[in-house]
């Protein structure tokens, strides 16, 4: 039996690696002898990489060194407020907080220069939210380095501020990279988004010179070109595989041990327990395959493409999983944040474009009339795409300034009326410039 499991594990690792290399080819099979899925996902994370290039030890030190913000520190979000405009006691509190966190920030900066980040799953544990979930300091530490960037920029140290922005952005990018879980990818994208908004605020407040803008644009373009801006479902599929393996015995029956554990951890009702006891291994595996066969291509479509193709991800997930209590609990949680990767892509492309427009204006003493002119002049590699309509972000030359925005989720051009991605009954646009 042990040899059989080893063979099965080797086969699954090989198939999983192939699938990962092919951007989640849905060929990973279920129920192949009870493999150690923790070992599988660790193997995927280190595929083609060297252990010494992993930033994990540096980041763990950074998390452990992090000092929480004092109670007297203003509860300002990093995109709110500008250091020179804060009350003296607020600025003092921020300065003291940043000083206390210099050792943590130094480790974070060092780790961001490594090629990848992966916290290894312990052997034989059920897959779940991932080891990173044990560190509550992740977002706080990212916010700290963004605050540090703002402080440096306000004090005239633009080059150093840009380096801090890039550190935060790379940190988020490493967390976003597969095979991190969906929750971890969401965290990474949120960190990248915070870094981008902080950078835009710095550009708005300090008007950096052409050299600084070119340096920021170059680094962001390089990062942009190596990132896939859609959710990777490798971990979600493996997690579902793991749940199915544990839910059934070798002869296809219900595992009472697993059901008891699920009753406690998921707080299953008596009705759900009854439904669980009636599950079929074959039908559950088939249902899961159908779900991921739908999701794999769907998550790569921009919101406007889904609308064009008449695809409602929420409705389709419900149709493919409803009636199966296991799948209802283990289906990928992408409903709320589905568009986040595309929004992050739009934001980084917008910031690249902002840098380019500023460079063009400084060198030619005029705003570029269109994005096509900006591209033709070699200032941008390609026009920034709008995830909410079939075209580029909207750009308008206002002689001494410009507007750059996305139509947002309502799919309408509201002529730069600010909103949160056009969500809500009033609609509106996501405005990247001028800063709302």
N, C-alpha and C positions, 0 to 999 in steps of 0.2 A: 504493500500500500504506500509506503514511504517513497519507494522508487517511482511508483506510478504518479504520485503527486509532484515529485521533482521533474519528471518528464513533462507533465502537464504544465507546470510552472514555466519550464524552459520554452515550451511551445507558445504559451501565452505572452511571455516577455518578448519573444521574437515577433509575434504577430502585432503586439502593442507598439513595439518600436517602429515597425514598418508603418503602422497606422499613424503614429505620431509624425514620422517623416513625411507622410503624404497628407498632412493636415487633417488628421482624424478620419481617415478612411474607415467606414463602419464595419470592419471585418473582425473586430475582437469578438470572440465567441463566448457564450455563457456556459457555466456548468461543465468545466473541463477537468474536474477532479479536485476542487477545493484549493486553488492556488493561494499563496500569501500575497494579497493585493497590496499590502504595504511595501513588499519587496518589488512588486511590479512598478508601482508609481515612482519609487526611488530610482529604479533602473532607468525609467524614462527621463527623469530629471537630470541624471548624470550622463545620458547618452551623448557621446562625442565631446565630453567635457572632462576637465581634470579637477580633482578634489581641491587642489591648491588655488584654483581660480574661483572657488565658492566664497561669497561674502558672508556666509552664515555666522562664523565665529566673530567677525567684526561687528555685525549687526546685533548679535546677542549681547556683546559687551556694551554696545551703544544703548540698547534697551535697558540693561541693568544699571547703567550709569545715569540714566535720565532722571532729572529732578522735576517733580511736578510743579506746576505754576503755583505761586503762593496765593493765599486767599485774597490778598489786597490787590492782586494784579487784575486789571480790567478784563471783563469777559468779552473781549473783542475778537471777532473772527479775523483771520489773517488778512482777508480782503477788505476789512473795515479799518478806517482811521489811517492817518499818516503820522509817522513818529514826531515830526516837528510841530504837529498840531495837537498833540496830546497834552493833557495836564501834566505838570511837572511830576506829580506823584505817580501818574500812570507810566510816564517814560522811565522813571526811576525803577519801578517794579519790573518793567520789561527788560531793562538793562541788567538788573540783578539776576533775573531768571535766565537770561542768555549767558551771563558770566558763569552761573552755576552749572550750565549745561555744555560748557566748552569741551570737556572730555568726551561727552556723548556725541556732540556734533563732529568732533574730530574723527571718531570711529565711524560715524555715518558717512562722512566725506571720503574716508579711505575705502570703505566698503563699496561705495557707489562707483568706484573706478575698477572694480572687479568685473569679470565677464558675466557672472550670474549669481543668483541667490536661491538657495534651497535648504529648508530645514527638514532633515531626514525623518521620515515616519518610523517610530519604533516597530520592532519586529512583531508580526502577527496581530496587530491591533486592527479593529474594524476601521475602515476609512470613514472620515467625517469632515469636520470643518478644517482640519489641518493643524499642525504644530504651531503655526504662526498665531493662531487664535488665542494662545496662552499669553501672548504679549499685548497688553492693553496700551503700551506706550507708542505704538507704531505711528498713529496719526498725530499724536502730540509732538513727537520728535520731528516729524515732517513739518508741522506748523512752526516749530521753533526755528528751523533753519530758514523757512520763508520769512518769518519775522526778522531774523538776523539779516536777510537780504534787504528788507525794507529799511532797517536801521542803517546799514552800510550805505545804501543808495541815498538816504536822506542826509547822511554825513559826507556825501561827495565821493564815496568809494564805489563807483559804478562797476568797474571791472570785478572787484571782489563780490559785489552783489550778484552779478551775472553768474559767477562761479557757484554761488550758493543756490541760485535758481536751478542751474543744471544738475547740481547734486541732488536736490529734491526730486527733479524730474526723472533722473536715472534711477533713483531709489524706487519711485513708483513704477517705473518701467520693469524693473527686476521682479517686483511682486506681481505684476500683470502677466509676466511671461508664463507659458505653459510648462509643466502641467499643474500649476497652482489651481486651487479650487475656485469656484465662481465667487465665493465670498472674498477670497484673497484678491482675485482679479478686480473686483469692484473697489476694494480698498486701494489697490495700486492705481487704478484709473482716477479715483478721487484725489489721490496725492498729486498725480500729474496735473489734474485740472487746477488744483490749488496753486501749484507752481506756475502754471501758465497765466492765471489771473493775477498773481503777484507780479510777474514779469511785465504784464500789460500796464499795471498800475505804476510800476517803476518807470516805464517808458513815458507814460503820461505825465508823471510828476517831475522827471529829471531831464527829459529830452537828451538822451545819450548821443555821443558823436557817431559818425559813420562807421568808424572802426569797431566800436563796441556793438553797434547794431549788426554789423556784418559777422562778427564773431558769434553772437547769439544765434543769428539766423543759420549759420553754417552748422553749428552743433545741433540745433533743433531739426534741421533737414536730415542730417545723418541719423539721428534717433528715429525720426519719422519713417525713414526708408527701411529700417530694420524691424519695425513693429507691425503686427497684424492687428488692425483695429476692429476686432470682433471677439466675442467670448469664445474661448477654447473649451471644448466639452470633454477633453480627455479625462480629467479627474471625475467629472460627473458620471461618465459612463462606467468608469472603474468602480466608483462608489455604488452605483446601481448593481453592477455585476456582483460586488461583494455582498450587498444586501440579499440578493437572490440566492447566492451560494449558502449564506448562513440561514436563510429562511426555510430551506428544505433539507431533508435527510438524504442519504445516499440512494435510497429507494424511491425518492420523489415525494415522500410524505412531509408533513409540517414538522419543523423542529420545535418541540415544546420549549426547550431551553431558550432558543432565540425568541420565540413568541413571548415568553415571560419577560425577557429583557426589554423587548419592544413595548410591552404593555406598560412597563415602568418608565422607560425613557421618553416614549411618545405620548404617555398618558392616554392610552387607547380606551375608548368606551367599551362597554360590554358588547354593543352592536358591532364595533370594529373588530373586536376579538373574534366574534362569531364569523364575520366576513373573512378574516385572516385564516381561520381554520379551514375555510372552503376554497382557498387559493389552489390553483393548478400551476405546477412548476413550468410545464410546457407553455401554457397560455401566458404566464407572467413573462417568461423569457421572450416569447414572440411579441408581446405587447411592448416590451422595453426596446426591442430591436426596431419596431415600427416607429416608436417615439424618436429615437435618435436618428433614424433614417430621415425623418422629417426635419428634426432640429439642425442637423449638421449643415445642410445648405441654407436653411432659413436664417440662421444667426449671422450669415455672411452678407445678407441683403440689407441695404440701407432702408430706413423707414419708408422713403418714397417708393422704393422698389416693391416692398411688401404691399403697399397700398395699391400700386399699379397691378400687381399680380393677384389681388384679392385675398391675401393671406393675413389672417388674424391669428397671431401666435398663441394668445391666451385661449381662444376658442378651440384651436386645434390641439393644444396640450390637454385641455379638458376632455375633448372627444377621444383622445388616444389613451387616457389614463383613468378616466372615471369608471367606477365599478370595481377597480382593483385597489384595495386598501394599501397594499405595499407600494404600488406605483404612485398613489396619491401622496404618500409621505416622502418618497425618494425622487420624485421627478425634479429636474433642474429648476432652481428658483431664479428664473430670468425675467419674470413678468415686469416687475417694477423697474429694473435697471437695464432692460434690453437695449435701449438706445445709447447707453452711457459710452461704449467704445466709439461709436460714430460721433457723438458729441465731443469726445476728447480729440478725435481726429480733426474735426472741424476747428476746434480751438487751437491746436498746434499749427494747422495750416493757416489759420487766421493770424496767429502771432508771427509766423514766418512772413506773411504778406504785409503785416504792419511794419515790420523791420524793413522790408523791401521798399514800401511806399515812402517811408521816412528817408531812406538812403537816396532814392530817386529824387525826392524833393530837395534834399540838401545839395545834391550834385548838379541838378538841372534848374533849380530855382523855380520849380513848378510841380504841381501834383500830376501824377500820371492820369491821363484821361480815362483809361480803361485798364482792366486786368490783363487783357490781351497785349496791350502796349508794354505793360510791366514784364510780361513773359518774353515778348519779342526782344526786349532790351537786355535780357539775361539776368534780370533782377530776381525772378522766381523761376523755379524749375517747371512748375505747372500751375494752372489756376486752382485755387482752393475749392474743393467740392462742398456743396451744401447737402447734408444728409436728408433734408426734407423736401427737396425738389430736384428735378433732373437738370442740373446745371451747377454753375459755380456759386460761391457766396456772392451776395449782392454788394456792389461797390459803386459809390458816387463821389466824384470829384467836386469839392466845395470851394475851389480856388485856393484857400489857405488851410484847408483841412479836408477830411474825407469821412465817408461812412462805410462801414464794412459790417455785414450782418447776415444771419441765416433766417430763412422764412419761419422756422420753427414748426412745431407739431401741427399747427392748423393748416399748414401747406399754402399759406397766403402771404403775399408781399404786403406787409403793413407799413412799409416805408420807414423802417428803423424805429418803430414804436417799441420801446423796451418791454420785455417780459422774461419769464423763465422758460425759455425754449418754446414759447407759444402754447404752453400748457394752461389749462383752465378755460372757462367759458368765454373770457374776453379775448383769447388768442394773443397775438403779438409776435415780435421777432426777438431773436437772441442777438443782441448788439455787442460786437467786439470793439468797435471804435466809431465815435468817440466813447470813452469810458462813461457809462451811464451814471 
